[in-house]
Amino acid sequence: MHVLRTPDERFADLPDWPYEPRYVTVTDPIDGTELRMACVDEGPADADPILCLHGEPSWSFLYRRMIAGLVDAGHRVVAPDLIGFGRSDKPTERTDYTYARHVDWTTQWLEALDLQHITLFCQDWGGLIGLRLVTAQPDRFDRLVVANSFLPTGDRDPGDGFRMWREFSQTVPEFSCSAVVAMGCTSPLDEAVVAAYDAPFPDQSFVAGARQFPVLVPATPDDPESPANRAAWEELERFERPVLCAFSDQDPVTAGAERVILERIPGTAGQPHTTVVGGGHFLQEDCGEQLVGIVHDFIMGTPGARER
């Protein structure tokens, strides 16, 4: 496996991003390659962590407003960069990226930090990976916030919005991560923010993971990861700790996916599910301050989550 590492100077002077990275080395389960995985870890070290998992093709920078607001409210926030994104290492071949490898890499990172009593906030691929982490090690998680995400098995039609996105991702001549994020936002991005989303990717040799992610989503029943996701749903159907849906009102990709979550996960019962008004697919960018209040209030309103 050939691996690239984005130069540190690419991350200098990013707007509203004063955070220093923390690194964990994970080992590829297939060929043994060591990969450096980055995260930010802010707030009181003895506080229960809020784990923020990003998706495609963003990185932990997407959570900058939520990190600042939640830390100000007294919380600890941990936001990793998935392998292939942000400050984390980037294998150069698209075939190096599989759903199973992403789950394994992120599991190793989670175990290295040994996070406990987690509140998970997951969006996009953050849910596809994060919900697999939850079902493999449920005792680590006190509560979940699912936002514009899902756990697909390929047994349902993924919808026209997803098909259009996947076709675009595979045919666009040059994959611009900032342009993809901008298309998924309702609010305009200024030049400094655009540069921040492009910072991890100096040229097209760095975007193999971003290119590959859309074709890894289980969209047919015979997808290699469909059985694992079906098994994960069986675990989610027994998950009774609090689960909150906070989907935005302007995301064509995941619209309606919350209905299945509400129907199948018992921990959703009685929770203050909300529609985030004004948010696109990347609702953290559009509505970060609103999400701070939603997450903080959810945590404060479920103090006995561990005892459930």
PASEBA-1860 file (N, C-alpha, C; in nm, 3 decimals):
! residues 308
1> MHVLRTPD> 0.085/-0.120/0.000/0.000/0.000/0.000/0.088/0.124/0.000 ~ 0.069/0.210/-0.097/0.142/0.337/-0.102/0.057/0.444/-0.034 ~ 0.119/0.521/0.055/0.045/0.614/0.138/0.103/0.754/0.126 ~ 0.016/0.854/0.113/0.057/0.995/0.112/0.019/1.060/0.245 ~ 0.096/1.161/0.280/0.069/1.238/0.402/0.068/1.386/0.365 ~ -0.042/1.453/0.387/-0.053/1.593/0.352/0.043/1.677/0.436 ~ 0.122/1.765/0.373/0.216/1.848/0.449/0.143/1.935/0.552 ~ 0.205/1.950/0.669/0.143/2.028/0.777/0.112/2.171/0.736
9> ERFADLPD> 0.196/2.229/0.649/0.174/2.369/0.613/0.042/2.392/0.540 ~ -0.016/2.287/0.486/-0.146/2.302/0.422/-0.255/2.339/0.523 ~ -0.231/2.312/0.651/-0.333/2.334/0.755/-0.305/2.458/0.840 ~ -0.213/2.541/0.795/-0.178/2.662/0.871/-0.284/2.770/0.847 ~ -0.321/2.838/0.953/-0.407/2.958/0.946/-0.544/2.931/0.884 ~ -0.602/2.816/0.916/-0.737/2.790/0.870/-0.837/2.867/0.957 ~ -0.947/2.914/0.901/-1.040/2.997/0.978/-1.109/2.919/1.089 ~ -1.111/2.977/1.208/-1.180/2.918/1.324/-1.130/2.777/1.353
17> WPYEPRYV> -1.002/2.754/1.332/-0.946/2.620/1.350/-0.811/2.630/1.423 ~ -0.816/2.658/1.553/-0.692/2.670/1.630/-0.641/2.539/1.687 ~ -0.701/2.425/1.648/-0.683/2.300/1.718/-0.560/2.224/1.669 ~ -0.485/2.170/1.764/-0.371/2.087/1.733/-0.415/1.941/1.718 ~ -0.359/1.870/1.622/-0.400/1.731/1.603/-0.336/1.637/1.703 ~ -0.406/1.528/1.727/-0.354/1.417/1.806/-0.353/1.295/1.713 ~ -0.247/1.217/1.718/-0.231/1.109/1.620/-0.231/0.972/1.688 ~ -0.291/0.876/1.618/-0.290/0.736/1.656/-0.246/0.656/1.534
25> TVTDPIDG> -0.158/0.559/1.553/-0.117/0.472/1.443/-0.204/0.347/1.442 ~ -0.267/0.321/1.327/-0.348/0.201/1.310/-0.279/0.113/1.206 ~ -0.309/-0.016/1.211/-0.245/-0.113/1.123/-0.349/-0.172/1.029 ~ -0.319/-0.170/0.899/-0.414/-0.226/0.804/-0.433/-0.374/0.829 ~ -0.558/-0.421/0.832/-0.582/-0.562/0.866/-0.544/-0.659/0.755 ~ -0.518/-0.609/0.635/-0.489/-0.697/0.523/-0.340/-0.708/0.495 ~ -0.273/-0.594/0.482/-0.131/-0.602/0.445/-0.036/-0.550/0.552 ~ -0.091/-0.505/0.667/-0.006/-0.464/0.778/0.052/-0.325/0.768
33> TELRMACV> 0.016/-0.248/0.666/0.065/-0.111/0.654/0.022/-0.029/0.775 ~ 0.115/0.050/0.829/0.081/0.140/0.939/0.034/0.274/0.883 ~ -0.075/0.322/0.938/-0.136/0.446/0.892/-0.157/0.539/1.011 ~ -0.128/0.666/0.991/-0.146/0.764/1.097/-0.285/0.827/1.084 ~ -0.361/0.818/1.193/-0.497/0.873/1.195/-0.502/0.990/1.292 ~ -0.554/1.101/1.246/-0.555/1.225/1.322/-0.690/1.251/1.386 ~ -0.690/1.328/1.494/-0.814/1.378/1.551/-0.785/1.505/1.628 ~ -0.890/1.579/1.658/-0.882/1.686/1.757/-0.955/1.636/1.881
41> DEGPADAD> -0.906/1.676/1.996/-0.961/1.632/2.124/-0.958/1.754/2.215 ~ -1.074/1.817/2.230/-1.083/1.945/2.300/-1.181/1.937/2.416 ~ -1.159/2.022/2.515/-1.246/2.026/2.631/-1.188/1.949/2.747 ~ -1.260/1.942/2.859/-1.207/1.877/2.980/-1.177/1.730/2.957 ~ -1.056/1.689/2.990/-1.015/1.551/2.966/-1.096/1.451/3.045 ~ -1.154/1.493/3.158/-1.230/1.400/3.241/-1.380/1.402/3.211 ~ -1.420/1.478/3.111/-1.562/1.483/3.073/-1.594/1.369/2.978 ~ -1.720/1.325/2.978/-1.762/1.223/2.882/-1.752/1.280/2.741
49> PILCLHGE> -1.700/1.202/2.647/-1.672/1.257/2.514/-1.794/1.259/2.422 ~ -1.800/1.362/2.340/-1.889/1.366/2.225/-1.801/1.331/2.104 ~ -1.832/1.221/2.039/-1.754/1.173/1.925/-1.823/1.218/1.798 ~ -1.757/1.302/1.721/-1.813/1.358/1.598/-1.745/1.294/1.478 ~ -1.822/1.217/1.402/-1.768/1.147/1.286/-1.818/1.213/1.158 ~ -1.723/1.254/1.076/-1.756/1.322/0.950/-1.780/1.221/0.839 ~ -1.818/1.273/0.723/-1.841/1.188/0.607/-1.763/1.234/0.486 ~ -1.822/1.215/0.372/-1.760/1.231/0.241/-1.796/1.366/0.180
57> PSWSFLYR> -1.701/1.445/0.130/-1.555/1.430/0.137/-1.496/1.532/0.232 ~ -1.559/1.549/0.346/-1.517/1.651/0.442/-1.411/1.596/0.537 ~ -1.382/1.670/0.642/-1.293/1.624/0.748/-1.337/1.693/0.876 ~ -1.264/1.678/0.983/-1.311/1.727/1.112/-1.333/1.879/1.114 ~ -1.275/1.951/1.020/-1.300/2.095/1.006/-1.449/2.125/0.996 ~ -1.526/2.033/0.941/-1.671/2.050/0.929/-1.737/2.076/1.064 ~ -1.674/2.028/1.172/-1.731/2.037/1.306/-1.680/2.158/1.384 ~ -1.614/2.252/1.319/-1.546/2.357/1.396/-1.642/2.437/1.482
65> RMIAGLVD> -1.760/2.470/1.431/-1.855/2.549/1.512/-1.911/2.465/1.626 ~ -1.936/2.339/1.600/-1.987/2.251/1.706/-1.880/2.228/1.812 ~ -1.755/2.209/1.771/-1.648/2.191/1.869/-1.640/2.312/1.961 ~ -1.635/2.432/1.903/-1.621/2.553/1.983/-1.739/2.569/2.079 ~ -1.860/2.551/2.028/-1.978/2.572/2.112/-1.993/2.468/2.221 ~ -1.967/2.343/2.189/-1.982/2.237/2.289/-1.873/2.244/2.395 ~ -1.752/2.280/2.355/-1.645/2.298/2.454/-1.679/2.414/2.547 ~ -1.732/2.522/2.490/-1.773/2.636/2.573/-1.881/2.595/2.673
73> AGHRVVAP> -1.962/2.496/2.636/-2.068/2.448/2.726/-2.018/2.345/2.826 ~ -1.887/2.318/2.825/-1.828/2.229/2.923/-1.805/2.086/2.879 ~ -1.825/2.057/2.751/-1.812/1.921/2.701/-1.672/1.894/2.644 ~ -1.639/1.768/2.638/-1.522/1.721/2.565/-1.568/1.675/2.427 ~ -1.500/1.720/2.324/-1.536/1.684/2.187/-1.415/1.619/2.119 ~ -1.437/1.502/2.061/-1.332/1.429/1.990/-1.379/1.411/1.846 ~ -1.300/1.461/1.751/-1.340/1.456/1.611/-1.223/1.405/1.527 ~ -1.229/1.279/1.484/-1.120/1.224/1.403/-1.136/1.257/1.256
81> DLIGFGRS> -1.025/1.244/1.184/-1.026/1.245/1.038/-1.018/1.101/0.991 ~ -1.116/1.056/0.916/-1.111/0.921/0.862/-0.988/0.904/0.774 ~ -0.938/0.782/0.763/-0.826/0.755/0.674/-0.864/0.799/0.533 ~ -0.774/0.873/0.468/-0.800/0.928/0.336/-0.848/1.072/0.338 ~ -0.865/1.130/0.459/-0.923/1.263/0.472/-0.848/1.343/0.577 ~ -0.863/1.475/0.571/-0.804/1.562/0.672/-0.655/1.544/0.687 ~ -0.610/1.538/0.812/-0.468/1.519/0.841/-0.428/1.372/0.844 ~ -0.525/1.282/0.831/-0.493/1.140/0.834/-0.425/1.097/0.704
89> DKPTERTD> -0.354/0.985/0.711/-0.282/0.934/0.595/-0.380/0.893/0.485 ~ -0.328/0.894/0.360/-0.412/0.874/0.243/-0.350/0.771/0.149 ~ -0.398/0.645/0.155/-0.357/0.549/0.052/-0.392/0.602/-0.087 ~ -0.308/0.571/-0.185/-0.324/0.632/-0.317/-0.410/0.551/-0.412 ~ -0.432/0.423/-0.384/-0.510/0.339/-0.476/-0.653/0.327/-0.426 ~ -0.747/0.344/-0.517/-0.887/0.335/-0.477/-0.921/0.197/-0.421 ~ -0.855/0.095/-0.470/-0.882/-0.040/-0.421/-0.835/-0.061/-0.278 ~ -0.753/0.032/-0.226/-0.711/0.022/-0.086/-0.824/0.058/0.010
97> YTYARHVD> -0.928/0.122/-0.041/-1.038/0.167/0.043/-1.156/0.071/0.030 ~ -1.192/0.010/0.142/-1.314/-0.071/0.148/-1.392/-0.029/0.272 ~ -1.518/-0.059/0.272/-1.602/-0.032/0.389/-1.546/-0.104/0.511 ~ -1.512/-0.232/0.494/-1.462/-0.311/0.607/-1.333/-0.253/0.662 ~ -1.245/-0.209/0.573/-1.120/-0.149/0.621/-1.147/-0.021/0.699 ~ -1.238/0.063/0.651/-1.270/0.186/0.724/-1.321/0.154/0.864 ~ -1.408/0.055/0.875/-1.458/0.017/1.007/-1.343/-0.032/1.095 ~ -1.254/-0.112/1.039/-1.141/-0.165/1.117/-1.046/-0.054/1.160
105> WTTQWLEA> -1.009/0.032/1.067/-0.919/0.142/1.102/-0.978/0.228/1.214 ~ -1.107/0.262/1.201/-1.169/0.350/1.300/-1.188/0.280/1.433 ~ -1.213/0.150/1.429/-1.222/0.072/1.552/-1.089/0.073/1.626 ~ -0.980/0.053/1.554/-0.848/0.056/1.618/-0.823/0.192/1.684 ~ -0.860/0.298/1.614/-0.843/0.433/1.669/-0.925/0.450/1.797 ~ -1.051/0.405/1.792/-1.139/0.417/1.909/-1.083/0.341/2.028 ~ -1.033/0.222/2.003/-0.978/0.140/2.112/-0.849/0.198/2.166 ~ -0.769/0.261/2.080/-0.645/0.323/2.126/-0.674/0.438/2.222
113> LDLQHITL> -0.778/0.517/2.193/-0.817/0.625/2.284/-0.901/0.573/2.401 ~ -0.955/0.453/2.387/-1.038/0.389/2.490/-1.149/0.483/2.538 ~ -1.222/0.540/2.443/-1.331/0.630/2.479/-1.446/0.551/2.541 ~ -1.504/0.607/2.648/-1.616/0.546/2.718/-1.725/0.652/2.738 ~ -1.847/0.607/2.765/-1.960/0.697/2.789/-1.975/0.799/2.676 ~ -1.969/0.750/2.555/-1.967/0.835/2.436/-2.107/0.881/2.399 ~ -2.118/1.007/2.361/-2.231/1.054/2.282/-2.182/1.061/2.137 ~ -2.238/0.981/2.050/-2.198/0.981/1.910/-2.283/1.078/1.831
121> FCQDWGGL> -2.216/1.166/1.756/-2.284/1.249/1.655/-2.230/1.204/1.520 ~ -2.318/1.152/1.434/-2.271/1.098/1.307/-2.353/1.153/1.191 ~ -2.281/1.187/1.084/-2.344/1.241/0.963/-2.278/1.176/0.842 ~ -2.360/1.146/0.739/-2.308/1.088/0.615/-2.233/0.958/0.647 ~ -2.113/0.938/0.593/-2.037/0.817/0.622/-2.000/0.804/0.770 ~ -2.010/0.913/0.844/-1.991/0.902/0.988/-2.090/0.808/1.052 ~ -2.210/0.796/0.992/-2.309/0.701/1.040/-2.285/0.561/0.989 ~ -2.246/0.548/0.863/-2.220/0.416/0.807/-2.108/0.345/0.884
129> IGLRLVTA> -2.009/0.423/0.928/-1.901/0.366/1.009/-1.939/0.368/1.157 ~ -1.991/0.481/1.205/-2.017/0.496/1.347/-2.119/0.399/1.401 ~ -2.225/0.372/1.325/-2.326/0.278/1.373/-2.271/0.136/1.376 ~ -2.176/0.106/1.292/-2.109/-0.024/1.301/-2.024/-0.032/1.428 ~ -1.960/0.078/1.466/-1.883/0.080/1.592/-1.977/0.059/1.710 ~ -2.092/0.124/1.706/-2.189/0.112/1.815/-2.233/-0.032/1.832 ~ -2.266/-0.098/1.723/-2.319/-0.234/1.734/-2.212/-0.335/1.769 ~ -2.085/-0.304/1.739/-1.977/-0.395/1.777/-1.938/-0.379/1.924
137> QPDRFDRL> -1.946/-0.254/1.975/-1.906/-0.226/2.113/-2.009/-0.134/2.179 ~ -2.132/-0.179/2.197/-2.237/-0.090/2.244/-2.214/-0.032/2.383 ~ -2.137/-0.102/2.467/-2.117/-0.053/2.603/-2.033/0.074/2.609 ~ -1.968/0.109/2.499/-1.893/0.235/2.498/-1.984/0.357/2.481 ~ -2.108/0.338/2.436/-2.192/0.448/2.390/-2.311/0.471/2.483 ~ -2.324/0.594/2.531/-2.436/0.630/2.617/-2.558/0.677/2.537 ~ -2.533/0.742/2.423/-2.644/0.797/2.344/-2.593/0.827/2.203 ~ -2.688/0.837/2.109/-2.654/0.860/1.969/-2.735/0.977/1.914
145> VVANSFLP> -2.670/1.057/1.830/-2.739/1.157/1.750/-2.710/1.126/1.604 ~ -2.813/1.093/1.529/-2.799/1.058/1.387/-2.851/1.175/1.306 ~ -2.765/1.229/1.219/-2.799/1.347/1.140/-2.763/1.323/0.993 ~ -2.862/1.320/0.908/-2.839/1.301/0.764/-2.750/1.180/0.737 ~ -2.788/1.068/0.796/-2.709/0.947/0.780/-2.801/0.826/0.794 ~ -2.742/0.708/0.773/-2.822/0.586/0.773/-2.725/0.469/0.776 ~ -2.781/0.349/0.786/-2.700/0.228/0.777/-2.761/0.141/0.667 ~ -2.719/0.158/0.543/-2.784/0.090/0.431/-2.743/-0.056/0.419
153> TGDRDPGD> -2.838/-0.137/0.377/-2.812/-0.278/0.352/-2.825/-0.314/0.204 ~ -2.871/-0.220/0.123/-2.895/-0.249/-0.018/-3.030/-0.311/-0.045 ~ -3.110/-0.331/0.059/-3.241/-0.392/0.043/-3.349/-0.290/0.010 ~ -3.316/-0.162/0.016/-3.409/-0.056/-0.019/-3.350/0.028/-0.131 ~ -3.435/0.086/-0.211/-3.391/0.176/-0.318/-3.319/0.296/-0.255 ~ -3.193/0.322/-0.293/-3.121/0.434/-0.232/-3.172/0.570/-0.275 ~ -3.253/0.576/-0.380/-3.312/0.703/-0.420/-3.236/0.773/-0.531 ~ -3.308/0.860/-0.601/-3.249/0.931/-0.714/-3.138/1.025/-0.670
161> GFRMWREF> -3.155/1.088/-0.553/-3.051/1.181/-0.507/-2.917/1.113/-0.490 ~ -2.919/0.993/-0.429/-2.794/0.921/-0.413/-2.738/0.875/-0.547 ~ -2.825/0.825/-0.636/-2.776/0.778/-0.766/-2.711/0.891/-0.845 ~ -2.772/1.009/-0.841/-2.714/1.124/-0.912/-2.579/1.161/-0.853 ~ -2.568/1.159/-0.720/-2.442/1.191/-0.656/-2.334/1.090/-0.693 ~ -2.368/0.961/-0.689/-2.268/0.860/-0.720/-2.221/0.871/-0.865 ~ -2.314/0.894/-0.956/-2.275/0.910/-1.096/-2.184/1.030/-1.114 ~ -2.218/1.140/-1.051/-2.133/1.260/-1.060/-1.994/1.232/-1.005
169> SQTVPEFS> -1.987/1.167/-0.890/-1.858/1.144/-0.824/-1.764/1.059/-0.907 ~ -1.821/0.972/-0.990/-1.738/0.881/-1.068/-1.704/0.935/-1.206 ~ -1.773/1.038/-1.250/-1.752/1.087/-1.386/-1.693/1.227/-1.395 ~ -1.699/1.305/-1.286/-1.643/1.439/-1.292/-1.492/1.429/-1.316 ~ -1.438/1.503/-1.414/-1.296/1.488/-1.450/-1.201/1.516/-1.334 ~ -1.228/1.621/-1.258/-1.143/1.655/-1.143/-1.232/1.663/-1.020 ~ -1.197/1.586/-0.919/-1.279/1.578/-0.798/-1.237/1.689/-0.703 ~ -1.323/1.789/-0.687/-1.297/1.901/-0.597/-1.377/1.881/-0.469
177> CSAVVAMG> -1.308/1.855/-0.359/-1.377/1.830/-0.233/-1.452/1.953/-0.184 ~ -1.393/2.071/-0.202/-1.463/2.191/-0.157/-1.589/2.214/-0.240 ~ -1.584/2.185/-0.369/-1.703/2.203/-0.453/-1.814/2.109/-0.411 ~ -1.779/1.985/-0.373/-1.880/1.889/-0.328/-1.944/1.938/-0.198 ~ -1.862/1.985/-0.105/-1.918/2.036/0.020/-2.009/2.156/-0.009 ~ -1.963/2.246/-0.096/-2.042/2.365/-0.128/-2.177/2.328/-0.188 ~ -2.179/2.225/-0.275/-2.305/2.181/-0.335/-2.401/2.124/-0.231 ~ -2.347/2.075/-0.119/-2.430/2.016/-0.015/-2.464/2.112/0.096
185> CTSPLDEA> -2.440/2.241/0.077/-2.471/2.342/0.179/-2.577/2.438/0.127 ~ -2.654/2.493/0.217/-2.750/2.596/0.179/-2.690/2.735/0.191 ~ -2.582/2.747/0.265/-2.517/2.877/0.284/-2.389/2.882/0.201 ~ -2.352/2.999/0.147/-2.230/3.009/0.068/-2.105/2.994/0.154 ~ -1.999/2.939/0.095/-1.871/2.925/0.164/-1.777/3.036/0.117 ~ -1.715/3.102/0.215/-1.619/3.205/0.172/-1.488/3.140/0.128 ~ -1.399/3.219/0.073/-1.278/3.165/0.012/-1.191/3.090/0.111 ~ -1.184/3.140/0.233/-1.099/3.075/0.334/-1.155/2.938/0.371
193> VVAAYDAP> -1.286/2.926/0.378/-1.347/2.797/0.411/-1.331/2.700/0.294 ~ -1.347/2.748/0.173/-1.322/2.664/0.055/-1.180/2.610/0.059 ~ -1.083/2.696/0.088/-0.944/2.653/0.095/-0.923/2.549/0.205 ~ -0.996/2.563/0.315/-0.982/2.467/0.424/-1.032/2.329/0.384 ~ -1.141/2.322/0.309/-1.189/2.192/0.265/-1.098/2.129/0.160 ~ -1.024/2.212/0.088/-0.929/2.160/-0.010/-0.791/2.132/0.051 ~ -0.766/2.182/0.171/-0.632/2.173/0.230/-0.577/2.031/0.236 ~ -0.657/1.929/0.268/-0.600/1.794/0.279/-0.557/1.734/0.146
201> FPDQSFVA> -0.593/1.798/0.034/-0.577/1.736/-0.097/-0.496/1.827/-0.191 ~ -0.363/1.824/-0.182/-0.282/1.912/-0.266/-0.301/1.889/-0.416 ~ -0.329/1.765/-0.455/-0.357/1.734/-0.595/-0.442/1.608/-0.601 ~ -0.475/1.564/-0.722/-0.569/1.455/-0.740/-0.516/1.320/-0.691 ~ -0.386/1.310/-0.668/-0.333/1.183/-0.616/-0.376/1.160/-0.472 ~ -0.425/1.264/-0.404/-0.466/1.254/-0.264/-0.615/1.220/-0.248 ~ -0.693/1.216/-0.355/-0.838/1.207/-0.340/-0.893/1.067/-0.371 ~ -0.808/0.965/-0.369/-0.856/0.830/-0.400/-0.968/0.787/-0.306
209> GARQFPVL> -0.954/0.818/-0.177/-1.058/0.780/-0.081/-1.188/0.853/-0.107 ~ -1.179/0.982/-0.138/-1.299/1.060/-0.166/-1.369/1.008/-0.292 ~ -1.294/0.971/-0.391/-1.352/0.914/-0.513/-1.419/0.779/-0.486 ~ -1.361/0.700/-0.399/-1.407/0.563/-0.379/-1.527/0.551/-0.286 ~ -1.539/0.642/-0.190/-1.645/0.631/-0.090/-1.785/0.610/-0.151 ~ -1.825/0.686/-0.255/-1.962/0.669/-0.305/-1.994/0.529/-0.356 ~ -1.895/0.459/-0.412/-1.923/0.325/-0.465/-1.917/0.219/-0.356 ~ -1.876/0.256/-0.235/-1.871/0.161/-0.123/-2.003/0.155/-0.047
217> VPATPDDP> -2.095/0.247/-0.073/-2.224/0.245/-0.005/-2.303/0.124/-0.054 ~ -2.348/0.035/0.034/-2.427/-0.080/-0.008/-2.559/-0.034/-0.073 ~ -2.569/-0.048/-0.204/-2.686/-0.003/-0.278/-2.763/-0.118/-0.341 ~ -2.710/-0.241/-0.328/-2.778/-0.360/-0.378/-2.771/-0.468/-0.271 ~ -2.865/-0.563/-0.271/-2.868/-0.664/-0.164/-2.745/-0.753/-0.159 ~ -2.673/-0.765/-0.271/-2.556/-0.853/-0.274/-2.425/-0.779/-0.252 ~ -2.431/-0.656/-0.203/-2.309/-0.582/-0.172/-2.227/-0.659/-0.068 ~ -2.092/-0.656/-0.077/-2.010/-0.731/0.019/-2.036/-0.696/0.165
225> ESPANRAA> -2.078/-0.573/0.192/-2.100/-0.532/0.331/-2.247/-0.539/0.373 ~ -2.335/-0.581/0.284/-2.476/-0.591/0.321/-2.501/-0.687/0.437 ~ -2.439/-0.807/0.437/-2.462/-0.896/0.552/-2.418/-0.836/0.685 ~ -2.303/-0.767/0.685/-2.256/-0.706/0.810/-2.350/-0.596/0.856 ~ -2.406/-0.520/0.762/-2.498/-0.414/0.801/-2.633/-0.471/0.846 ~ -2.676/-0.581/0.784/-2.798/-0.645/0.834/-2.779/-0.694/0.978 ~ -2.663/-0.751/1.005/-2.634/-0.796/1.141/-2.628/-0.678/1.237 ~ -2.575/-0.566/1.190/-2.569/-0.447/1.274/-2.710/-0.397/1.307
233> WEELERFE> -2.800/-0.404/1.210/-2.938/-0.363/1.237/-3.002/-0.451/1.344 ~ -2.968/-0.579/1.345/-3.022/-0.665/1.450/-2.980/-0.617/1.588 ~ -2.855/-0.568/1.598/-2.808/-0.513/1.725/-2.877/-0.379/1.756 ~ -2.893/-0.295/1.652/-2.959/-0.166/1.674/-3.103/-0.185/1.720 ~ -3.166/-0.291/1.677/-3.303/-0.318/1.720/-3.311/-0.357/1.867 ~ -3.195/-0.376/1.931/-3.190/-0.402/2.075/-3.128/-0.286/2.152 ~ -3.094/-0.178/2.083/-3.026/-0.065/2.147/-3.129/0.025/2.213 ~ -3.128/0.029/2.347/-3.231/0.100/2.421/-3.182/0.230/2.483
241> RPVLCAFS> -3.054/0.260/2.471/-3.007/0.390/2.519/-3.056/0.501/2.425 ~ -3.059/0.625/2.469/-3.125/0.731/2.392/-3.065/0.752/2.253 ~ -3.152/0.764/2.156/-3.114/0.790/2.016/-3.199/0.905/1.965 ~ -3.132/1.007/1.912/-3.200/1.126/1.862/-3.176/1.141/1.712 ~ -3.282/1.165/1.636/-3.269/1.200/1.495/-3.271/1.352/1.481 ~ -3.172/1.406/1.410/-3.165/1.550/1.384/-3.128/1.570/1.238 ~ -3.221/1.534/1.150/-3.200/1.548/1.006/-3.236/1.690/0.963 ~ -3.171/1.737/0.858/-3.202/1.870/0.808/-3.318/1.865/0.710
249> DQDPVTAG> -3.372/1.982/0.680/-3.491/1.989/0.594/-3.459/2.004/0.446 ~ -3.330/2.014/0.411/-3.295/2.039/0.271/-3.182/1.948/0.224 ~ -3.194/1.818/0.255/-3.095/1.720/0.210/-3.164/1.615/0.123 ~ -3.147/1.622/-0.009/-3.213/1.525/-0.096/-3.155/1.385/-0.088 ~ -3.034/1.371/-0.033/-2.967/1.241/-0.031/-3.025/1.150/0.076 ~ -3.049/1.204/0.196/-3.095/1.120/0.308/-3.238/1.148/0.350 ~ -3.310/1.229/0.276/-3.447/1.264/0.315/-3.532/1.139/0.334 ~ -3.596/1.131/0.448/-3.683/1.019/0.478/-3.616/0.903/0.549
257> AERVILER> -3.483/0.901/0.552/-3.413/0.787/0.613/-3.439/0.778/0.763 ~ -3.473/0.890/0.825/-3.496/0.886/0.969/-3.617/0.802/1.005 ~ -3.710/0.783/0.911/-3.830/0.705/0.943/-3.796/0.562/0.983 ~ -3.701/0.502/0.913/-3.662/0.364/0.946/-3.590/0.359/1.080 ~ -3.508/0.458/1.109/-3.439/0.465/1.238/-3.542/0.474/1.351 ~ -3.642/0.559/1.333/-3.745/0.576/1.435/-3.827/0.450/1.454 ~ -3.849/0.376/1.346/-3.929/0.255/1.354/-3.854/0.138/1.418 ~ -3.721/0.132/1.397/-3.650/0.008/1.430/-3.561/0.016/1.553
265> IPGTAGQP> -3.521/0.135/1.596/-3.430/0.144/1.710/-3.510/0.185/1.834 ~ -3.520/0.099/1.935/-3.606/0.129/2.050/-3.562/0.253/2.128 ~ -3.434/0.286/2.124/-3.386/0.402/2.198/-3.438/0.535/2.146 ~ -3.503/0.534/2.030/-3.561/0.659/1.978/-3.691/0.697/2.047 ~ -3.752/0.602/2.116/-3.884/0.626/2.176/-3.878/0.739/2.278 ~ -3.967/0.834/2.265/-3.980/0.942/2.362/-3.875/1.049/2.355 ~ -3.787/1.047/2.254/-3.682/1.147/2.244/-3.729/1.268/2.163 ~ -3.667/1.384/2.186/-3.712/1.508/2.119/-3.655/1.522/1.978
273> HTTVVGGG> -3.695/1.433/1.890/-3.644/1.437/1.753/-3.679/1.571/1.689 ~ -3.587/1.617/1.604/-3.604/1.751/1.550/-3.564/1.755/1.404 ~ -3.623/1.845/1.331/-3.581/1.876/1.195/-3.500/2.005/1.200 ~ -3.379/2.000/1.149/-3.290/2.116/1.153/-3.323/2.204/1.033 ~ -3.386/2.316/1.059/-3.436/2.402/0.954/-3.322/2.485/0.895 ~ -3.315/2.482/0.762/-3.215/2.564/0.693/-3.088/2.490/0.659 ~ -3.081/2.361/0.689/-2.958/2.286/0.667/-2.962/2.203/0.541 ~ -2.852/2.198/0.470/-2.836/2.108/0.358/-2.780/1.975/0.406
281> HFLQEDCG> -2.714/1.903/0.315/-2.656/1.775/0.354/-2.551/1.795/0.463 ~ -2.466/1.898/0.445/-2.363/1.928/0.545/-2.421/2.027/0.646 ~ -2.513/1.978/0.727/-2.582/2.067/0.818/-2.491/2.125/0.925 ~ -2.379/2.061/0.953/-2.284/2.118/1.050/-2.230/2.251/0.999 ~ -2.215/2.264/0.867/-2.167/2.388/0.809/-2.276/2.494/0.810 ~ -2.398/2.454/0.780/-2.508/2.550/0.771/-2.565/2.589/0.907 ~ -2.568/2.495/1.001/-2.645/2.512/1.125/-2.566/2.467/1.247 ~ -2.436/2.494/1.248/-2.352/2.445/1.356/-2.395/2.491/1.494
289> EQLVGIVH> -2.430/2.619/1.505/-2.469/2.671/1.636/-2.600/2.608/1.682 ~ -2.693/2.586/1.590/-2.819/2.521/1.625/-2.794/2.379/1.673 ~ -2.702/2.309/1.611/-2.671/2.172/1.652/-2.606/2.168/1.790 ~ -2.529/2.270/1.824/-2.472/2.275/1.959/-2.583/2.268/2.063 ~ -2.687/2.349/2.045/-2.798/2.349/2.139/-2.871/2.216/2.142 ~ -2.890/2.156/2.024/-2.961/2.028/2.017/-2.884/1.920/2.092 ~ -2.754/1.911/2.068/-2.674/1.807/2.131/-2.662/1.832/2.281 ~ -2.635/1.956/2.319/-2.622/1.987/2.463/-2.752/1.955/2.537
297> DFIMGTPG> -2.864/1.998/2.483/-2.992/1.974/2.550/-3.022/1.824/2.557 ~ -2.986/1.749/2.454/-3.009/1.604/2.454/-2.928/1.536/2.564 ~ -2.802/1.577/2.578/-2.718/1.519/2.683/-2.772/1.554/2.821 ~ -2.806/1.681/2.839/-2.857/1.724/2.969/-2.992/1.658/3.002 ~ -3.070/1.624/2.899/-3.200/1.566/2.920/-3.200/1.415/2.936 ~ -3.084/1.352/2.919/-3.074/1.205/2.932/-2.960/1.168/3.025 ~ -2.960/1.218/3.147/-2.847/1.193/3.237/-2.836/1.048/3.280 ~ -2.945/0.973/3.272/-2.941/0.835/3.316/-2.923/0.734/3.204
305> ARER> -2.864/0.780/3.094/-2.855/0.693/2.976/-2.780/0.564/3.005 ~ -2.677/0.570/3.086/-2.595/0.452/3.113/-2.674/0.345/3.189 ~ -2.771/0.389/3.270/-2.844/0.293/3.352/-2.956/0.222/3.277 ~ -2.984/0.265/3.155/-3.094/0.205/3.080/-3.066/0.060/3.045
END
